[in-house]
């Protein structure tokens, strides 16, 4: 590559060939830049020795520099020399800091003489070897720069030769410090570099997490780009020597080269994904394949040890593409692309700093001490703006995705509604015919249910009267008219048969009624009645069928109530017959009457053992018979009828578990039942 340096400064040459003015230290001096006091010599094959450059023909070929050394990418070695004059009353010890930190080898030779003495011979120089390819232990400070102590020991002049060998850009700048300012400078630089790296690592972790959670490739590509920036900071800015001093010399060039090439590759992929170039700018997307390919090839070349050959090409191509990317982002921002404007601002700041670095690396501009600080500050601004840009783009993409999903859902719902409307239209044609069929079927089921309930009641109520009549008929068939002639006994038998026939007629009249509301098959015909008379009539009917059963009537119901006398008689008679069937033989049945202002109560108590707690509610169900009643005739509808008749009178029927003197069944009635339609 062509030699690119600042134009030489022609001053009056000294007899020994030195033309650049010496760097003069002062009593109040704290720091001094070495720019403008340097002379350089190119060593094409690296064969020159210190003796060659301090005396003889090579010493007269040094050329002065107006600023710092910057030869760009080159594989040739370079010698730099300077003179430092110290007044007698200034500090005896100073420190020379040399930059940049990515130089492979920096050999510093220093000799001291009196103020007006000629240059010393080669054997008077003491050598210090530093560089990012040299052991970190060689450095006075494990810092990003290379520090050379200058100990005058009363001498008035220091002669300094620096031999630079590197496979990257050949650049050299520096400062001379007192001790305290040097320590302050090292501390500030370390804190600043740590802050930049810490921010980069935090942003990297954030993008990796978002990449995993949101499954967005733009976060992943930006994470790769941040990794390249962090790697560049470690390898190029000298942080590796501070963190990993042992392996730093072996890893510095590898990390720097792969970070630069990886950054080019990741930046191209990030731009492709973020700006969606394939859809928005197809031509730029096609051109974007070039940095992607070059970045991948650069990584391979760096691993193989040929980064220096590819470095200049990559720097030139990347510089051109920076303008292409920023211009494309601005163009898309004018079209309303989400995040494109923020992208252009983010990469604009980073690109300007990077462009300065590339131009410095190429030797187009001289080395500037603020270049690295500007690059690091631009990286911070870039990370902040780029995260905002990515968040804006992802939020916009998520909004568009939700809108698309909502539109698809709306279309799906609309199609589903149309299908439902068609089904409803076809179904209505069947519904009309189905309604008439269901009405007929419901009427038929109602009729069947009423018939079954009627048969249930009649089959139960007929049994006792029929058995009386059957017994009387058998007696008449056996004894004939002689039985009637016996007087009172025959007459009593005929009366019992007559009452049984009356009971049958009553049952038929009750059973043939129809209720229109709650209980199919039964219908109230309420009237004013005296409950005691209804109970007395039920007791007489029981005695007709069970002449041997004693019944004791207790309590009074002084006031008339509203009710159906036939249904109430049936209900109370069923309780009495239940007590006669299941109570112990020979023990009387007690009937207790009570009345309040709103309720009337009839309790039927036998002297039996009662009903187990688990069965006290079941006995009022239809067709329910307990295992203890298997030998007693019946089908299990008597108590069911009792409860249904009580409910028709706005009352209830239940087992009274508080009575301990036998089995107590209770019918509780409202004195005036609610009217029923």
JOWOKA-V472312 format. One record per residue. RES is the residue in three letters. SS is DSSP state (~ for helix, > for strand, _ for the rest). PSI is psi in radians with two decimals (999 if undefined). OMEGA is omega in radians with two decimals (NA if undefined). Layout:
res: (RES,RES)
ss: (SS,SS)
psi: (PSI,PSI)
omega: (OMEGA,OMEGA)
This chain:
res: (UNK,UNK,UNK,UNK,UNK,UNK,UNK,UNK,UNK,UNK,UNK,UNK,UNK,UNK,UNK,UNK,UNK,UNK,UNK,UNK,UNK,UNK,UNK,UNK,UNK,UNK,UNK,UNK,UNK,UNK,UNK,UNK,UNK,UNK,UNK,UNK,UNK,UNK,UNK,UNK,UNK,UNK,UNK,UNK,UNK,UNK,UNK,UNK,UNK,UNK,UNK,UNK,UNK,UNK,UNK,UNK,UNK,UNK,UNK,UNK,UNK,UNK,UNK,UNK,UNK,UNK,UNK,UNK,UNK,UNK,UNK,UNK,UNK,UNK,UNK,UNK,UNK,UNK,UNK,UNK,UNK,UNK,UNK,UNK,UNK,UNK,UNK,UNK,UNK,UNK,UNK,UNK,UNK,UNK,UNK,UNK,UNK,UNK,UNK,UNK,UNK,UNK,UNK,UNK,UNK,UNK,UNK,UNK,UNK,UNK,UNK,UNK,UNK,UNK,UNK,UNK,UNK,UNK,UNK,UNK,UNK,UNK,UNK,UNK,UNK,UNK,UNK,UNK,UNK,UNK,UNK,UNK,UNK,UNK,UNK,UNK,UNK,UNK,UNK,UNK,UNK,UNK,UNK,UNK,UNK,UNK,UNK,UNK,UNK,UNK,UNK,UNK,UNK,UNK,UNK,UNK,UNK,UNK,UNK,UNK,UNK,UNK,UNK,UNK,UNK,UNK,UNK,UNK,UNK,UNK,UNK,UNK,UNK,UNK,UNK,UNK,UNK,UNK,UNK,UNK,UNK,UNK,UNK,UNK,UNK,UNK,UNK,UNK,UNK,UNK,UNK,UNK,UNK,UNK,UNK,UNK,UNK,UNK,UNK,UNK,UNK,UNK,UNK,UNK,UNK,UNK,UNK,UNK,UNK,UNK,UNK,UNK,UNK,UNK,UNK,UNK,UNK,UNK,UNK,UNK,UNK,UNK,UNK,UNK,UNK,UNK,UNK,UNK,UNK,UNK,UNK,UNK,UNK,UNK,UNK,UNK,UNK,UNK,UNK,UNK,UNK,UNK,UNK,UNK,UNK,UNK,UNK,UNK,UNK,UNK,UNK,UNK,UNK,UNK,UNK,UNK,UNK,UNK,UNK,UNK,UNK,UNK,UNK,UNK,UNK,UNK,UNK,UNK,UNK,UNK,UNK,UNK,UNK,UNK,UNK,UNK,UNK,UNK,UNK,UNK,UNK,UNK,UNK,UNK,UNK,UNK,UNK,UNK,UNK,UNK,UNK,UNK,UNK,UNK,UNK,UNK,UNK,UNK,UNK,UNK,UNK,UNK,UNK,UNK,UNK,UNK,UNK,UNK,UNK,UNK,UNK,UNK,UNK,UNK,UNK,UNK,UNK,UNK,UNK,UNK,UNK,UNK,UNK,UNK,UNK,UNK,UNK,UNK,UNK,UNK,UNK,UNK,UNK,UNK,UNK,UNK,UNK,UNK,UNK,UNK,UNK,UNK,UNK,UNK,UNK,UNK,UNK,UNK,UNK,UNK,UNK,UNK,UNK,UNK,UNK,UNK,UNK,UNK,UNK,UNK,UNK,UNK,UNK,UNK,UNK,UNK,UNK,UNK,UNK,UNK,UNK,UNK,UNK,UNK,UNK,UNK,UNK,UNK,UNK,UNK,UNK,UNK,UNK,UNK,UNK,UNK,UNK,UNK,UNK,UNK,UNK,UNK,UNK,UNK,UNK,UNK,UNK,UNK,UNK,UNK,UNK,UNK,UNK,UNK,UNK,UNK,UNK,UNK,UNK,UNK,UNK,UNK,UNK,UNK,UNK,UNK,UNK,UNK,UNK,UNK,UNK,UNK,UNK,UNK,UNK,UNK,UNK,UNK,UNK,UNK,UNK,UNK,UNK,UNK,UNK,UNK,UNK,UNK,UNK,UNK,UNK,UNK,UNK,UNK,UNK,UNK,UNK,UNK,UNK,UNK,UNK,UNK,UNK,UNK,UNK,UNK,UNK,UNK,UNK,UNK,UNK,UNK,UNK,UNK,UNK,UNK,UNK,UNK,UNK,UNK,UNK,UNK,UNK,UNK,UNK,UNK,UNK,UNK,UNK,UNK,UNK,UNK,UNK,UNK,UNK,UNK,UNK,UNK,UNK,UNK,UNK,UNK,UNK,UNK,UNK,UNK,UNK,UNK,UNK,UNK,UNK,UNK,UNK,UNK,UNK,UNK,UNK,UNK,UNK,UNK,UNK,UNK,UNK,UNK,UNK,UNK,UNK,UNK,UNK,UNK,UNK,UNK,UNK,UNK,UNK,UNK,UNK,UNK,UNK,UNK,UNK,UNK,UNK,UNK,UNK,UNK,UNK,UNK,UNK,UNK,UNK,UNK,UNK,UNK,UNK,UNK,UNK,UNK,UNK,UNK,UNK,UNK,UNK,UNK,UNK,UNK,UNK,UNK,UNK,UNK,UNK,UNK,UNK,UNK,UNK,UNK,UNK,UNK,UNK,UNK,UNK,UNK,UNK,UNK,UNK,UNK,UNK,UNK,UNK,UNK,UNK,UNK,UNK,UNK,UNK,UNK,UNK,UNK,UNK,UNK,UNK,UNK,UNK,UNK,UNK,UNK,UNK,UNK,UNK,UNK,UNK,UNK,UNK,UNK,UNK,UNK,UNK,UNK,UNK,UNK,UNK,UNK,UNK,UNK,UNK,UNK,UNK,UNK,UNK,UNK,UNK,UNK,UNK,UNK,UNK,UNK,UNK,UNK,UNK,UNK,UNK,UNK,UNK,UNK,UNK,UNK,UNK,UNK,UNK,UNK,UNK,UNK,UNK,UNK,UNK,UNK,UNK,UNK,UNK,UNK,UNK,UNK,UNK,UNK,UNK,UNK,UNK,UNK,UNK,UNK,UNK,UNK,UNK,UNK,UNK,UNK,UNK,UNK,UNK,UNK,UNK,UNK,UNK,UNK,UNK,UNK,UNK)
ss: (_,_,_,_,_,_,_,_,_,_,_,_,_,_,_,_,_,_,_,_,_,_,>,>,>,_,_,_,_,_,>,>,>,_,_,_,_,>,>,>,>,>,>,_,_,_,_,_,_,~,~,~,~,~,_,_,_,~,~,~,~,_,>,>,>,_,_,_,>,>,>,>,>,_,_,_,>,>,>,>,>,>,>,>,>,>,_,_,_,_,_,_,>,>,>,>,>,>,>,_,_,_,_,_,>,>,>,>,>,>,>,>,>,_,_,_,_,_,_,_,_,~,~,~,_,>,>,>,>,>,_,_,_,_,_,~,~,~,_,_,_,_,_,_,_,>,>,>,>,>,>,_,_,_,_,_,>,>,>,>,>,>,>,>,>,_,_,_,>,>,>,>,>,>,>,>,>,_,~,~,~,~,~,~,~,~,~,~,~,~,~,~,~,~,~,~,~,~,~,~,~,~,~,~,~,~,~,~,~,~,~,~,~,~,_,_,~,~,~,~,~,~,~,~,~,~,~,~,~,~,~,~,~,~,~,~,_,_,~,~,~,~,~,_,_,_,_,~,~,~,~,~,~,~,~,~,~,~,~,~,~,~,~,~,~,~,~,~,~,~,~,~,~,~,_,_,~,~,~,~,_,~,~,~,~,~,~,_,~,~,~,~,~,~,~,~,~,~,~,~,~,~,~,~,_,_,~,~,~,~,~,~,~,~,~,~,~,~,~,~,~,~,~,~,~,~,~,~,~,~,~,~,~,~,_,_,_,_,_,~,~,~,~,~,~,~,~,~,~,~,~,~,~,~,~,~,~,~,~,~,~,~,_,_,_,_,_,_,_,_,~,~,~,~,~,~,~,~,~,~,~,~,~,~,~,~,~,~,~,~,~,~,~,~,~,~,~,~,~,~,~,~,~,~,~,~,~,~,~,~,~,~,~,~,~,~,~,~,~,~,~,~,~,~,~,~,~,~,~,~,~,~,~,~,~,~,~,~,~,~,~,~,~,~,~,~,~,~,~,~,~,~,~,~,~,~,~,~,~,~,~,~,~,~,~,~,~,~,~,~,~,~,~,~,~,~,~,~,~,_,~,~,~,~,~,_,_,~,~,~,~,~,~,~,~,~,~,~,~,~,~,~,~,~,~,~,~,~,~,~,~,_,_,_,_,_,_,_,_,_,_,_,_,_,_,_,>,>,>,_,~,~,~,~,~,~,~,~,~,~,~,~,~,~,~,_,_,_,_,_,>,>,>,>,_,_,_,_,_,_,>,>,>,_,~,~,~,~,~,~,~,~,~,~,~,~,~,~,~,~,~,~,_,_,_,_,_,_,>,>,>,>,>,>,>,_,_,_,>,>,>,>,>,>,>,>,_,_,_,_,_,_,~,~,~,_,_,~,~,~,_,_,_,_,_,_,~,~,~,_,_,_,_,_,_,_,_,~,~,~,~,~,~,~,~,~,~,~,_,_,_,>,>,>,>,_,_,_,_,_,_,_,>,>,>,>,>,>,>,>,_,>,_,_,_,_,_)
psi: (2.59,2.56,2.13,1.90,2.91,2.60,2.47,2.63,2.08,2.02,3.06,2.18,2.47,2.86,-0.46,0.17,-0.11,2.24,-0.52,2.47,2.60,2.69,2.06,2.15,2.62,2.89,-0.48,0.03,2.36,-0.79,2.60,2.29,2.61,-0.13,2.42,-0.05,0.34,2.63,2.55,2.75,2.27,2.31,1.54,-0.74,0.09,0.48,-0.20,2.47,3.03,-0.65,-0.60,-0.69,-0.23,-0.32,2.87,-2.86,-0.63,-0.55,-0.37,-0.02,0.04,2.46,2.41,2.70,2.42,-0.46,-2.31,2.93,2.33,1.74,0.01,-2.78,2.13,2.62,0.07,2.57,2.83,2.40,2.38,2.39,2.72,2.77,2.46,2.09,2.27,2.17,2.73,-0.49,0.15,3.05,2.64,-0.41,2.25,2.99,2.19,2.07,2.21,2.41,2.83,3.01,-0.16,0.11,2.36,-0.91,2.27,1.84,2.12,2.11,2.22,2.36,2.66,2.44,3.11,2.92,-0.69,0.24,2.69,2.96,2.42,2.82,2.94,-0.61,-0.15,-0.13,2.49,2.37,2.46,2.26,2.11,3.14,2.83,-0.13,0.01,2.74,2.37,-0.42,-0.33,-0.27,2.45,-0.69,2.35,1.25,2.98,-0.45,3.11,2.07,2.26,2.00,2.45,1.78,1.84,-0.52,0.73,-0.15,2.72,-0.14,2.44,2.35,2.14,2.20,2.34,2.13,2.04,2.17,2.14,2.69,0.01,-2.70,2.39,1.74,2.52,2.23,3.00,3.02,2.66,2.27,2.64,2.99,-0.88,-0.84,-0.60,-0.78,-0.72,-0.74,-0.78,-0.75,-0.82,-0.78,-0.69,-0.76,-0.77,-0.79,-0.69,-0.67,-0.79,-0.81,-0.69,-0.75,-0.74,-0.73,-0.71,-0.77,-0.65,-0.86,-0.73,-0.76,-0.63,-0.72,-0.80,-0.62,-0.69,-0.77,-0.82,-0.17,0.76,2.12,-0.47,-0.62,-0.69,-0.76,-0.66,-0.56,-0.71,-0.69,-0.72,-0.63,-0.71,-0.68,-0.75,-0.76,-0.67,-0.67,-0.68,-0.79,-0.65,-0.58,0.04,0.14,-0.44,-0.66,-0.47,-0.58,-0.79,1.29,-0.53,-1.11,0.01,-0.79,-0.58,-0.44,-0.27,-0.96,-0.68,-0.80,-0.72,-0.83,-0.83,-0.54,-0.76,-0.87,-0.71,-0.62,-0.69,-0.79,-0.86,-0.67,-0.68,-0.75,-0.70,-0.78,-0.73,-0.77,-0.76,-0.80,-0.06,0.92,-0.56,-0.56,-0.68,-0.74,1.41,-0.66,-0.78,-0.64,-0.69,-0.77,-0.46,-0.22,-0.46,-0.94,-0.51,-0.81,-0.76,-0.68,-0.76,-0.75,-0.62,-0.67,-0.77,-0.76,-0.67,-0.79,-0.60,-0.10,0.32,0.57,-0.62,-0.65,-0.62,-0.24,-0.82,-0.74,-0.80,-0.73,-0.72,-0.83,-0.74,-0.69,-0.72,-0.71,-0.40,-0.76,-0.62,-0.79,-0.83,-0.74,-0.70,-0.71,-0.73,-0.69,-0.76,-0.57,-0.63,-0.40,-0.10,0.32,2.28,2.14,-0.06,-0.70,-0.76,-0.61,-0.79,-0.66,-0.74,-0.89,-0.37,-0.80,-0.76,-0.66,-0.63,-0.76,-0.75,-0.66,-0.71,-0.72,-0.73,-0.76,-0.64,-0.72,-0.66,-0.22,0.17,-0.70,2.67,2.81,2.30,2.31,-0.43,0.00,-0.84,-0.74,-0.71,-0.68,-0.73,-0.73,-0.72,-0.59,-0.70,-0.84,-0.73,-0.81,-0.73,-0.89,-0.66,-0.63,-0.69,-0.72,-0.78,-0.74,-0.70,-0.75,-0.78,-0.71,-0.74,-0.74,-0.71,-0.67,-0.78,-0.65,-0.73,-0.69,-0.70,-0.72,-0.69,-0.70,-0.75,-0.71,-0.71,-0.74,-0.68,-0.75,-0.70,-0.78,-0.70,-0.69,-0.68,-0.71,-0.72,-0.66,-0.71,-0.71,-0.73,-0.66,-0.73,-0.56,-0.61,-0.53,-0.55,-0.44,-0.68,-0.82,-0.61,-0.61,-0.80,-0.66,-0.73,-0.65,-0.76,-0.72,-0.69,-0.70,-0.69,-0.73,-0.68,-0.76,-0.73,-0.73,-0.76,-0.67,-0.74,-0.74,-0.68,-0.77,-0.69,-0.82,-0.82,-0.73,-0.57,-0.78,-0.45,-0.42,-0.84,-0.87,-0.68,-0.65,-0.64,-0.84,-0.72,-0.70,-0.76,-0.70,-0.71,-0.71,-0.74,-0.68,-0.58,-0.83,-0.36,-2.61,-0.31,-0.59,-0.61,-0.49,-0.20,-0.01,-2.13,-0.70,-0.78,-0.73,-0.69,-0.67,-0.72,-0.67,-0.70,-0.69,-0.62,-0.76,-0.60,-0.70,-0.71,-0.68,-0.69,-0.75,-0.72,-0.74,-0.72,-0.73,-0.71,-0.77,-0.45,-0.02,2.78,2.25,2.43,-0.09,-1.58,-0.62,1.72,2.38,-0.27,2.51,2.27,2.39,1.45,2.66,2.92,2.36,2.84,2.05,-0.56,-0.65,-0.67,-0.74,-0.73,-0.69,-0.70,-0.64,-0.72,-0.70,-0.65,-0.76,-0.51,-0.65,-0.41,1.29,-0.41,-0.18,2.17,2.45,2.25,2.20,2.18,2.61,2.96,2.71,1.57,-0.54,2.63,2.67,2.96,2.21,3.08,1.93,-0.67,-0.82,-0.68,-0.70,-0.76,-0.74,-0.83,-0.64,-0.65,-0.67,-0.75,-0.79,-0.62,-0.74,-0.66,-0.62,-0.80,-0.16,2.85,2.41,2.52,-0.15,2.39,2.71,2.31,2.36,2.03,2.26,2.52,2.69,2.42,-2.95,-0.47,-0.31,2.61,2.45,2.41,2.12,2.25,2.08,2.20,3.02,0.35,-3.06,-0.20,-3.03,2.40,2.60,-0.65,-0.36,0.03,-0.40,-0.50,-0.50,-0.28,0.08,2.81,2.34,0.44,2.20,2.32,2.76,-0.46,-0.19,0.31,-0.49,-0.13,2.30,2.57,2.82,0.01,0.60,-0.09,-0.96,-0.51,-0.76,-0.65,-0.83,-0.71,-0.69,-0.66,-0.72,-0.59,-0.43,0.41,0.72,-2.72,2.81,2.33,2.91,2.20,1.76,-0.13,-0.31,2.19,0.07,0.37,-2.96,2.08,2.01,2.38,2.40,2.09,2.20,2.61,2.37,-0.51,1.64,2.64,2.46,2.50,2.33,999)
omega: (-3.10,3.11,-3.13,-3.11,3.02,3.14,-3.10,3.09,-3.12,3.06,3.13,-3.07,3.07,-3.14,-3.12,3.02,3.13,-3.12,-3.14,-3.12,3.11,3.05,-3.03,3.08,3.12,-3.12,-3.14,-3.09,3.04,3.06,3.08,3.04,-3.13,-3.13,-3.13,-3.13,-3.03,2.95,-3.08,3.11,3.12,3.11,-2.96,-3.09,3.10,-3.07,-3.09,3.10,3.11,3.12,3.14,-3.03,3.12,-3.13,3.09,-3.01,-3.09,-3.10,-3.13,-3.14,3.07,3.13,-3.13,3.12,3.08,-3.12,3.10,3.12,3.05,-3.13,-3.14,3.11,3.10,3.13,-3.13,3.10,-3.12,3.02,3.10,3.11,3.12,3.05,3.14,-3.12,-3.13,3.06,-3.06,-3.04,3.12,-3.14,-3.12,-3.08,3.08,-3.09,3.13,3.10,-3.13,3.14,0.10,-3.02,-3.08,3.10,-3.07,-3.10,3.09,3.11,-3.10,3.10,-3.05,3.04,-3.06,3.10,3.03,-3.00,-3.06,-3.09,3.07,3.13,-3.13,3.09,-3.04,-3.08,3.12,-3.06,3.03,-3.01,2.98,-3.11,3.10,-3.13,-3.09,3.02,-3.13,3.13,-3.12,3.13,3.13,-3.06,3.07,3.09,3.06,-3.06,-3.07,-3.13,3.13,-3.01,3.13,3.07,3.05,-3.10,-3.00,-3.10,3.11,-3.14,-3.11,-3.07,3.08,3.11,-3.02,2.99,3.11,3.10,-3.08,3.03,-3.11,3.09,3.09,-3.13,3.13,-3.09,3.10,3.03,3.14,3.12,2.99,-3.03,2.74,-3.04,-3.07,3.07,3.11,3.14,3.10,3.13,3.13,-3.13,-3.12,-3.14,3.13,3.12,-3.12,3.14,3.09,3.11,-3.14,3.14,3.11,3.09,-3.13,3.13,3.12,3.11,3.10,-3.14,3.12,-3.12,3.08,3.11,3.13,3.10,3.14,-3.08,-3.01,-3.11,3.11,-3.10,-3.11,3.07,-3.12,3.14,3.12,3.05,3.08,3.12,3.11,3.09,3.11,3.10,3.12,3.11,3.11,3.10,3.13,-3.03,-3.02,-3.08,3.03,-3.12,-3.11,3.14,3.13,-3.06,-3.12,-3.05,-3.10,-3.11,-3.06,-3.10,-3.11,-3.03,-2.98,-3.10,-3.13,-3.12,-3.14,-3.10,-3.14,3.12,3.12,-3.13,3.10,3.09,3.09,3.13,-3.11,3.12,3.10,3.11,3.12,-3.14,3.12,-3.09,-3.05,-3.13,-3.14,-3.01,-3.11,-3.13,-3.03,-3.11,-3.05,-3.13,3.09,3.10,3.11,3.11,-3.11,3.09,-3.08,3.11,3.09,-3.13,-3.13,3.11,3.12,3.11,3.11,3.09,3.12,-3.13,3.14,3.12,3.14,3.10,-3.11,-3.11,-3.11,-3.13,-3.09,-3.02,-3.10,3.13,3.14,-3.13,-3.13,-3.12,-3.11,3.11,3.12,-3.08,3.07,3.12,3.11,-3.12,-3.09,3.10,3.11,-3.14,3.12,3.12,3.13,3.10,3.10,3.08,-3.14,3.12,-3.11,3.05,-3.08,3.14,3.12,3.08,-3.12,3.10,-3.11,-3.12,3.08,3.13,3.14,-3.09,3.12,3.10,3.13,3.13,3.07,3.12,3.13,3.14,3.05,3.14,3.13,-3.13,-3.14,3.09,3.13,3.10,-3.14,-3.07,-3.12,-3.06,-3.12,3.11,3.10,3.12,3.14,3.10,3.10,3.10,3.09,3.13,3.14,-3.10,-3.14,-3.10,-3.09,3.08,3.07,-3.14,-3.14,3.12,3.12,3.14,-3.13,3.11,3.12,3.12,3.12,3.10,3.12,3.12,3.11,3.11,3.10,3.10,3.12,3.11,3.11,3.12,3.12,3.10,3.12,3.12,3.13,3.12,3.13,3.12,3.09,3.11,3.11,3.10,3.12,3.11,3.13,3.13,3.13,-3.09,-3.13,3.12,3.11,-3.05,-3.10,3.13,-3.11,-3.11,-3.14,3.12,3.13,3.12,3.12,-3.14,3.12,3.12,-3.14,3.12,3.12,3.14,3.13,3.14,3.13,3.12,-3.13,3.14,3.10,-3.14,3.11,-3.08,-3.07,-3.12,3.11,-3.03,-3.11,-2.93,-3.06,3.12,-3.12,-3.14,3.10,-3.13,-3.12,3.14,3.13,3.14,3.14,-3.14,3.13,3.13,-3.10,-3.01,3.10,-3.06,3.14,3.14,3.14,-3.11,-3.10,3.01,-2.99,-3.12,3.13,3.12,3.13,3.11,3.14,3.12,3.12,3.12,3.12,3.11,3.11,3.10,3.08,3.14,3.11,3.13,-3.14,-3.13,-3.14,3.14,3.12,-3.05,-3.10,3.10,3.11,3.07,-3.09,-3.04,-2.90,-2.98,3.13,3.08,-3.14,-3.12,-3.12,2.94,-2.98,3.06,3.08,-3.12,3.05,-3.04,-3.14,-3.14,3.11,3.13,-3.14,3.11,3.11,3.11,3.12,3.12,3.11,-3.12,3.10,-3.13,3.14,-3.05,-3.10,-3.05,3.11,3.14,3.09,-3.11,-3.09,3.08,-3.11,3.00,-2.94,-3.01,3.08,3.07,3.07,-3.14,3.11,-3.05,-3.10,-3.13,3.13,3.11,3.11,-3.11,-3.08,3.12,3.10,3.08,3.14,-3.14,3.09,3.12,3.14,-3.11,-2.95,3.10,3.12,-3.14,3.08,-3.14,-3.09,3.03,3.12,3.08,-3.11,3.14,3.10,-3.12,2.98,-3.11,-3.06,-3.03,3.02,-3.00,3.04,3.10,3.09,-3.00,2.99,-3.07,-3.10,-3.08,3.13,-3.09,3.10,-3.10,-3.09,-3.05,-3.02,3.08,-3.09,-3.03,3.12,3.11,-3.12,3.10,3.12,3.07,3.14,-3.13,-3.14,-3.08,-3.08,-3.10,-3.12,-3.12,3.10,-3.13,3.03,3.09,-3.08,-3.13,3.04,3.10,3.13,-3.12,-3.11,3.13,3.10,3.13,3.09,3.11,-3.13,3.12,-3.14,3.05,-3.07,3.09,-3.12,-3.09,-3.13,3.12,-3.11,-3.08,3.11,3.11,-3.06,3.06,-2.98,2.95,-3.14,-3.02,2.97,-3.11,3.11,-3.12,3.09,3.13,-3.10,-3.12,NA)
